[in-house]
Amino acid sequence: MKILLTNDDGYNSYGIRLLKDKLEKYGTVVIVAPDSPMSAKSCSLTIGHPIHIKEEEKNVFSCDATPVDCVSMGLSLLNIDFDLVISGCNNGLNISYDTMYSGTIGAAQQALMFGVPSIAFSTPYDDFSVIEEKFDEVFAFILKNELISKEYLLNVNFPFKEYKGLSLGTLYYRNDYQYMEKEGDGYFAYRKLEKGYDSHPDSDCYQVEHGIVSIVPLNKSYFNEKIYDDLTKKVQK
């Protein structure tokens, strides 16, 4: 297996180096990742000025660009027919609405644009303990059950607490409170997160709070066929 590994925390971050070590038993791993942190870049592209790529060491490349750019560079420039793109492991969870802003998820989405399957891995902030111990079990589950596809990406989040298992999950839409707060001569964005997901045991939010590795399939577009069908029926009345 040939794996392109990227992230939004930087090519030399702990999470991406951890995954490189874990993945090398499955095949050839090539890192193409930002040369500095690029969190919350979503699917942002670099347009209007050149991107530079630098080989830092064998099979490790840095780019002065976004995670999406890194995937584009890796898939189009390296002359390697990659079987899989993996993004992460992000230092911080990517659940609920986090997925809209995440550079980790954006990179995985870009892989689908190239027709290459992808997986995004994330873990609670500054806590890599569960992924260090259970990555092989999770990755084996994904391979055994043939969950990898060119039609969607897998968003995998490791839990806060002691590992209690793994499960497919749904994307839960938290009711967050977003606000801006003045600090000095500028403003900073903050949010208060909805708490308590006991009534949604299949959701990513519930799973990571209860020791479960959450595996959520995410679409490669915003289009929803059911909504389209419902609206078509309405306008035809």
Secondary structure, DSSP 8 states (H G I E B T S, - for coil): -EEEEE-SS-TTSHHHHHHHHHHTTTSEEEEEEESS--TT-TT----SS---EEEEETTEEEESS-HHHHHHHHHHHS----SEEEEEEEES---TTHHHH-HHHHHHHHHHHTT--EEEEEESTT--HHHHHHHHHHHHHHHHTT---SSEEEEEE--SSS--EEEE-B------EEEEEEETTEEEEEEE-----TT-TTBHHHHHHTTEEEEEEEESSS--HHHHHHHHHHHT-
